[in-house]
Amino acid sequence: MAVERRDQVRVEGAAVHGRGGEGPYGVPQFPGEAQIGRGFATDRAGLHHLSFRVQDIEAVRRAEATLRELGTEPLHGGIVPHREGASSGGVFFTDPDGIRLEIFAPTGADTAPAPTQGAPTCGFF
C-alpha cells in the first residue's frame, strides 16, 4: 500500500493516523488468526521498530506532547539522543500491539543523556 497524505483518507483494512496537518498516514492492518490477542512478537525475526523522521526537534516535542495527551508514556522518559554524543534522536513508544515506534529529528536531541551507555538507543545497530 502506498502512503498517501490527504485531508481525509478512507482506506479499507488500514488504520489511519494523523493530527494537525501532519498526516493522515495509512498503515495496513492484517489481523490474521495467529496475531489476534497476542500482540507484537518481539522474540522472533522481523520488524525491530518503525521510525518516522520529522523536520526538527520542535516537531518531535509536539509529537511527544500529543502522545502524552493521548495517554502514551514514552520509553526512556521522553526525547533522547540516538547514542552517546549524537545530536539526532527522538521519542520512542509502543503502539497498542507492542510494536516499538520512533519519531526523530536529525539534530537537537543532544540536550538529554543517552539512555544506554555504549550502545545505540534503539538497541539494534
Residue frames relative to the residue before (quaternion, step in Angstrom):
aa qw qx qy qz dx dy dz
M 1.0000 0.0000 0.0000 0.0000 0.00 0.00 0.00
A 0.3655 -0.7152 0.5507 0.2274 3.56 -0.89 0.88
V 0.4222 -0.6735 0.5408 0.2751 3.56 -1.07 0.74
E 0.0964 -0.8006 0.5909 0.0244 3.54 -0.83 1.03
R 0.1855 -0.7528 0.6182 0.1295 3.54 -1.18 0.55
R 0.1761 0.7590 -0.6010 0.1779 3.54 -0.65 1.20
D 0.6311 -0.5075 0.4012 0.4279 3.55 -1.29 0.11
Q 0.7842 0.0286 -0.0066 0.6198 3.56 1.05 -0.77
V 0.0209 -0.7987 0.6007 -0.0287 3.56 -0.87 0.96
R 0.0335 -0.7536 0.6557 0.0313 3.53 -1.05 0.82
V 0.0428 0.7924 -0.6025 0.0849 3.53 -0.65 1.13
E 0.4022 -0.7088 0.5254 0.2444 3.57 -0.73 1.03
G 0.8395 0.1672 -0.1331 0.4996 3.58 -0.88 0.93
A 0.6701 0.4550 -0.3153 0.4946 3.59 1.14 0.52
A 0.3570 -0.6618 0.6065 0.2583 3.51 -1.22 0.57
V 0.1829 -0.7943 0.5725 0.0882 3.58 -0.82 0.95
H 0.0719 -0.8162 0.5724 -0.0315 3.55 -0.69 1.15
G 0.3820 0.7083 -0.5490 0.2256 3.54 -1.16 0.57
R 0.0278 0.7961 -0.6033 0.0394 3.54 -1.19 0.53
G 0.8669 0.1518 -0.0938 0.4655 3.54 -1.13 0.68
G 0.7022 -0.4772 0.2755 0.4509 3.59 0.99 0.75
E 0.6096 0.5475 -0.3587 0.4471 3.60 1.25 0.14
G 0.7403 0.2255 -0.1598 0.6129 3.59 1.10 0.56
P 0.5903 0.1205 -0.6915 -0.3987 1.57 -2.25 -0.93
Y 0.2539 -0.7325 0.6119 0.1569 3.50 -1.31 0.38
G 0.3209 -0.7572 0.5377 0.1858 3.58 -0.90 0.87
V 0.1024 -0.7701 0.6284 0.0402 3.54 -1.02 0.88
P 0.3952 -0.7466 0.4715 0.2531 3.61 -0.51 1.09
Q 0.2054 -0.7606 0.6083 0.0961 3.53 -1.12 0.79
F 0.0168 -0.7897 0.6131 -0.0167 3.57 -0.89 0.94
P 0.0430 -0.8540 0.5184 0.0116 3.60 0.30 1.22
G 0.0309 -0.8216 0.5687 -0.0250 3.58 0.38 1.21
E 0.6819 -0.5062 0.3432 0.4012 3.57 -1.18 0.53
A 0.6689 0.5236 -0.3102 0.4269 3.61 0.96 -0.82
Q 0.7115 0.4631 -0.2609 0.4595 3.60 1.15 -0.52
I 0.5409 0.6521 -0.4091 0.3389 3.59 1.09 -0.54
G 0.8574 0.1176 -0.1221 0.4859 3.53 -0.83 1.09
R 0.6395 0.5572 -0.3273 0.4165 3.60 1.22 -0.09
G 0.3633 -0.7241 0.5125 0.2845 3.59 1.08 -0.58
F 0.7047 -0.4592 0.3535 0.4094 3.52 -1.37 -0.12
A 0.3447 -0.7528 0.5283 0.1883 3.58 -0.77 1.05
T 0.1556 -0.8197 0.5471 0.0673 3.59 -0.29 1.24
D 0.6506 0.5369 -0.3107 0.4382 3.58 1.24 -0.21
R 0.6726 0.4558 -0.2993 0.5002 3.60 1.25 0.24
A 0.6168 -0.5297 0.4252 0.3978 3.55 -1.26 0.40
G 0.4757 0.6523 -0.4993 0.3145 3.54 -1.12 0.69
L 0.8237 -0.1882 0.1626 0.5096 3.54 -1.14 -0.66
H 0.2689 -0.7497 0.5845 0.1547 3.57 -0.89 0.97
H 0.7254 -0.2773 0.1769 0.6047 3.57 0.89 -0.98
L 0.3509 -0.7124 0.5706 0.2092 3.53 -1.26 0.46
S 0.1276 -0.8258 0.5493 0.0039 3.55 -0.74 1.12
F 0.1321 -0.7765 0.6138 0.0534 3.54 -1.08 0.85
R 0.2597 -0.7684 0.5690 0.1354 3.57 -0.75 1.10
V 0.1180 -0.7736 0.6199 0.0577 3.55 -1.00 0.89
Q 0.7376 -0.4730 0.2741 0.3964 3.55 -1.29 0.36
D 0.8166 -0.0988 0.1249 0.5548 3.59 0.77 -1.00
I 0.7116 -0.4691 0.3161 0.4168 3.55 -1.33 0.20
E 0.5720 0.5795 -0.3854 0.4340 3.60 1.15 -0.47
A 0.6334 0.5116 -0.3276 0.4793 3.60 1.04 -0.71
V 0.6181 0.5199 -0.3386 0.4826 3.59 1.09 -0.69
R 0.6459 0.5205 -0.3177 0.4593 3.60 0.96 -0.84
R 0.6441 0.5025 -0.3234 0.4775 3.59 1.01 -0.78
A 0.6426 0.5142 -0.3228 0.4675 3.59 0.99 -0.81
E 0.6392 0.5201 -0.3270 0.4625 3.58 0.96 -0.83
A 0.6530 0.5096 -0.3170 0.4619 3.60 0.92 -0.87
T 0.6476 0.5114 -0.3152 0.4688 3.58 0.99 -0.81
L 0.6301 0.5291 -0.3321 0.4613 3.58 0.96 -0.83
R 0.6723 0.4913 -0.2969 0.4674 3.57 0.89 -0.91
E 0.6188 0.5426 -0.3341 0.4594 3.61 1.04 -0.78
L 0.7108 0.4448 -0.2399 0.4893 3.55 1.10 -0.77
G 0.5877 -0.6261 0.3450 0.3790 3.58 1.30 0.09
T 0.5136 0.6201 -0.4271 0.4113 3.57 1.23 0.36
E 0.2456 -0.7653 0.5808 0.1291 3.57 -0.75 1.07
P 0.3922 -0.7326 0.4998 0.2442 3.62 -0.57 1.10
L 0.5009 -0.6044 0.5231 0.3318 3.55 -1.21 0.58
H 0.8140 0.2491 -0.2025 0.4841 3.60 -1.20 0.52
G 0.6170 -0.6056 0.3298 0.3792 3.61 1.22 0.36
G 0.7718 -0.2749 0.1740 0.5463 3.62 1.22 -0.04
I 0.7998 -0.2642 0.2140 0.4947 3.56 -1.18 -0.61
V 0.0324 0.7968 -0.5985 0.0769 3.55 -0.85 1.06
P 0.5356 -0.6061 0.4655 0.3593 3.61 -1.17 0.46
H 0.6287 -0.5632 0.3914 0.3666 3.56 -1.24 0.44
R 0.7730 -0.1013 0.0710 0.6222 3.59 1.18 -0.53
E 0.7064 -0.4163 0.3317 0.4666 3.58 -1.25 0.08
G 0.8376 0.1962 -0.1589 0.4844 3.57 -0.90 0.93
A 0.5572 0.6140 -0.3962 0.3944 3.61 1.23 -0.04
S 0.3660 -0.7048 0.5612 0.2331 3.55 -1.15 0.63
S 0.6252 0.5164 -0.3426 0.4744 3.58 1.15 -0.57
G 0.2922 0.7448 -0.5679 0.1932 3.54 -1.16 0.57
G 0.0802 -0.8122 0.5772 0.0284 3.50 -1.28 0.00
V 0.5993 -0.5307 0.4552 0.3899 3.48 -1.28 -0.55
F 0.1908 -0.7700 0.6039 0.0771 3.55 -0.94 1.00
F 0.1175 0.7755 -0.6132 0.0936 3.58 -1.05 0.75
T 0.3586 -0.7144 0.5451 0.2528 3.58 -1.25 0.11
D 0.4287 -0.6694 0.5364 0.2833 3.55 -1.15 0.61
P 0.7379 -0.4326 0.2636 0.4460 3.64 -1.19 0.13
D 0.6714 0.4754 -0.2970 0.4848 3.61 1.20 -0.43
G 0.5712 -0.6129 0.3757 0.3961 3.59 1.26 -0.05
I 0.4400 0.6716 -0.4768 0.3577 3.60 1.24 0.18
R 0.3710 -0.7389 0.5247 0.2026 3.56 -0.81 1.04
L 0.0765 -0.7997 0.5953 -0.0137 3.55 -0.82 1.10
E 0.1176 -0.7842 0.6072 0.0494 3.55 -1.22 0.56
I 0.0909 -0.7291 0.6742 0.0745 3.55 -1.13 0.75
F 0.0560 0.8439 -0.5247 0.0966 3.59 -0.51 1.15
A 0.2586 -0.7183 0.6238 0.1677 3.51 -1.40 0.34
P 0.5732 -0.6293 0.4032 0.3359 3.59 -1.10 0.60
T 0.7976 0.1033 -0.0651 0.5907 3.62 1.19 -0.41
G 0.6893 0.5443 -0.3442 0.3317 3.55 -1.34 0.21
A 0.6257 0.5635 -0.3426 0.4166 3.61 1.22 -0.14
D 0.4939 0.7046 -0.3980 0.3180 3.58 1.29 0.03
T 0.5052 0.6483 -0.4334 0.3697 3.61 1.22 0.20
A 0.7009 0.3875 -0.2517 0.5434 3.61 1.26 -0.26
P 0.5161 -0.6277 0.4673 0.3482 3.60 -1.12 0.47
A 0.5364 -0.5911 0.4839 0.3588 3.57 -1.18 0.54
P 0.4631 -0.7157 0.4434 0.2770 3.62 -0.81 0.90
T 0.7604 0.2628 -0.1522 0.5741 3.58 1.18 -0.51
Q 0.2848 -0.7723 0.5435 0.1642 3.57 -0.57 1.12
G 0.8413 0.2046 -0.1555 0.4755 3.57 -0.97 0.89
A 0.7560 0.2617 -0.1842 0.5710 3.61 1.24 0.16
P 0.5914 -0.5711 0.4189 0.3855 3.61 -1.13 0.49
T 0.5951 -0.5922 0.4144 0.3513 3.57 -1.11 0.67
C 0.6589 0.5104 -0.3298 0.4433 3.59 0.96 -0.74
G 0.4086 -0.7560 0.4407 0.2594 3.57 1.22 -0.29
F 0.6397 0.5738 -0.3056 0.4101 3.56 1.23 0.09
F 0.7656 0.4011 -0.2196 0.4524 3.58 0.70 -1.06
